[in-house]
């Protein structure tokens, strides 16, 4: 187990330093496929395996239609869920590779960061991983359209189709429909980053007050029957408990960290470009517009914190923002010559950013037990002895 952990760290460092190395990329992708594809026992894995078998037996579930279709077709072609997961993992990793490769040539850099966080979580949450690949592709394409100053409504319609496809796999991904606020607030309304952040936080504060003050229940009780009203009241907590408060603070802290990292990339890039001969550019170039998009995106997605108070599933949305941040860092990286101070600064910041989330999730006891530890122990490649526990 410890050999594979050390190997993953070495691959991570290799990809971050040699950002365009095909050998580093091949090693990382192979490791990801083994870690995610051969992870054959966990609480979520057992649920997916049971669902897969039930679909084969003609038993249907009230789950998202695209996810149901994938499992239904898979069940007709492949008998064992373990084998199906291998093919599904390979297909999703290839889709993710093609998506990232279209955005930046530094694919080894992006997947090295992804290896540290959040690949292991995606390897267990199959349904979310399917949807997240779709929404990541849509989001990166939308960011490209924004940078190229494509027509707003045409780009937004294309992006919305991607979000709908993602939501047909995991309904929580439907909240990414708020992303078109990014170009709208920056181009149509022409708000500064500070104003976008201020209005986002103001809206979040209002929604949280509405959520926890009991006002939500009083409004809903008008439309609910007395029986349903009593049931809803029993299931809701009016006012913040100590645990909810600490969780809320943690969500805000993570979001502020992502925003700070995005602004660091934008500030570093603009400062370095302004010092070059010719001085500051009159019009922001493509890379500056991409990094500006990332800053505004992190301001707008403070709204995700409100959704997280209803279900922990919404916490997974931030993994996609992290992956998009890695891609933006790679785009920024490619603007500077090798061995330049600015380039090393971007690489070091990316290293610290990914490591923080990996360590922070690692030290949450539930994630350590259910994800990080089991990804190595319940993997037939990392731990061949585990194969004897599987019934074929």
Secondary structure, DSSP 4 states (H G I P E B T S, - for coil): -HHHHHHHHHHHHHHHHSTT-HHHHHHHHHHHHHHHHSB--SHHHHHHHHHHHHHHTT---SS-HHHHHHHHHHHHH-S-HHHHHHHHHHHHHHHHHHHHHHH-S-HHHHHHHHHHTTHHHHHH-HHHHHHHHHHHHHHHHHHHHHHTT--HHHHHHHHHHHHHHHHTT-GGGGGGGGGGHHHIIIIIS---HHHHHHHHHHHHHHHHHHHHSSHHHHHHHHHS-HHHHHHHHHH---S--HHHHHHHHHHHHHHHHHHHHHHHHHHHHHHHHHTSTT-S-SS--HHHHHHHHHHHHHHHGGGHHHHHTT-GGGGGHHHHHHHHHHHHHHHHHTTS-TT-HHHHHHHHHHHHHHHHHHHHHHTSHHHIIIIITHHHHTBTTT-GGGGGG---
